[in-house]
């Protein structure tokens, strides 16, 4: 999807050719909104990699803390 967007194709042109690999909708194309959301999340991760890394570390610490309480 990223390569095709970089080549100037629209999400509307790309979306029908995509397939969901697992889950309830396996084998179907994702919705347009899901496609746009995935692109937006990718752009955020590219723009703020340190924030993503910090969020993952914080989540891991919370999970570890939660396991110690059980």
Buried (B, 14 or more C-beta within 10 A) or exposed (E): BEEBBEEEBEBEEBBEEBEEEEEEEEEEBBEEEBBEEBBEEEEEEEEEEEEBEEEEEEEEEEEEEEEEEE
